[in-house]
Amino acid sequence: MKALKIEMIHDVVCSWCPIGYANLKQALKNLAIEADISFLPSELNPGMGPKGATQLLVDVLNKNPATTFVVIDEVSIDN
């Protein structure tokens, strides 16, 4: 039987990608399907700056602080 070819888009910082991969492998095993899985790189947020998610949080809070339930007095961002 010929193996099914699967190309999975994956971002190394995405916490959902390994979960999806584990579920895919389990489904293939349960259905007794042979598959050749390859990974294609992708950035989930290519616009994120070098300061990462911390800067993103600061930007969101500065735009509309009323949407949060937590008050942040100071956020330290390493250069």
C-alpha positions as a Python dict, from the first residue, in 0.01 Angstrom:
ca = {
    (1, 'M'): (0, 0, 0),
    (2, 'K'): (128, 347, -88),
    (3, 'A'): (184, 587, 204),
    (4, 'L'): (-32, 896, 228),
    (5, 'K'): (176, 1214, 187),
    (6, 'I'): (98, 1481, 447),
    (7, 'E'): (260, 1823, 460),
    (8, 'M'): (206, 1989, 797),
    (9, 'I'): (261, 2362, 840),
    (10, 'H'): (449, 2414, 1164),
    (11, 'D'): (577, 2707, 1369),
    (12, 'V'): (839, 2605, 1624),
    (13, 'V'): (703, 2847, 1886),
    (14, 'C'): (340, 2740, 1842),
    (15, 'S'): (222, 2535, 2137),
    (16, 'W'): (-68, 2390, 1934),
    (17, 'C'): (150, 2243, 1656),
    (18, 'P'): (286, 1951, 1864),
    (19, 'I'): (-65, 1883, 1994),
    (20, 'G'): (-201, 1869, 1639),
    (21, 'Y'): (88, 1648, 1530),
    (22, 'A'): (28, 1406, 1820),
    (23, 'N'): (-344, 1391, 1734),
    (24, 'L'): (-265, 1331, 1368),
    (25, 'K'): (-26, 1047, 1452),
    (26, 'Q'): (-281, 888, 1686),
    (27, 'A'): (-556, 910, 1422),
    (28, 'L'): (-329, 753, 1160),
    (29, 'K'): (-243, 474, 1403),
    (30, 'N'): (-610, 416, 1494),
    (31, 'L'): (-706, 394, 1128),
    (32, 'A'): (-400, 187, 1033),
    (33, 'I'): (-295, 440, 770),
    (34, 'E'): (67, 468, 665),
    (35, 'A'): (175, 827, 611),
    (36, 'D'): (485, 1017, 512),
    (37, 'I'): (467, 1340, 714),
    (38, 'S'): (683, 1637, 629),
    (39, 'F'): (687, 1978, 792),
    (40, 'L'): (667, 2313, 619),
    (41, 'P'): (795, 2613, 818),
    (42, 'S'): (570, 2906, 888),
    (43, 'E'): (568, 3206, 1122),
    (44, 'L'): (236, 3259, 1297),
    (45, 'N'): (316, 3623, 1363),
    (46, 'P'): (586, 3747, 1125),
    (47, 'G'): (522, 4106, 1233),
    (48, 'M'): (627, 4045, 1592),
    (49, 'G'): (923, 4260, 1685),
    (50, 'P'): (1245, 4156, 1857),
    (51, 'K'): (1093, 4226, 2199),
    (52, 'G'): (838, 3950, 2141),
    (53, 'A'): (505, 3896, 2312),
    (54, 'T'): (586, 4132, 2601),
    (55, 'Q'): (588, 4429, 2363),
    (56, 'L'): (268, 4301, 2203),
    (57, 'L'): (100, 4298, 2546),
    (58, 'V'): (221, 4652, 2620),
    (59, 'D'): (90, 4773, 2284),
    (60, 'V'): (-251, 4615, 2346),
    (61, 'L'): (-275, 4761, 2697),
    (62, 'N'): (-176, 5106, 2572),
    (63, 'K'): (-447, 5098, 2302),
    (64, 'N'): (-734, 4995, 2532),
    (65, 'P'): (-645, 4933, 2897),
    (66, 'A'): (-1013, 4888, 2991),
    (67, 'T'): (-1024, 4552, 2814),
    (68, 'T'): (-796, 4387, 3070),
    (69, 'F'): (-870, 4251, 3416),
    (70, 'V'): (-514, 4291, 3542),
    (71, 'V'): (-342, 4616, 3625),
    (72, 'I'): (26, 4620, 3532),
    (73, 'D'): (229, 4886, 3713),
    (74, 'E'): (551, 4829, 3521),
    (75, 'V'): (667, 4598, 3245),
    (76, 'S'): (1038, 4544, 3201),
    (77, 'I'): (1152, 4485, 2845),
    (78, 'D'): (1509, 4376, 2781),
    (79, 'N'): (1684, 4539, 2489),
}
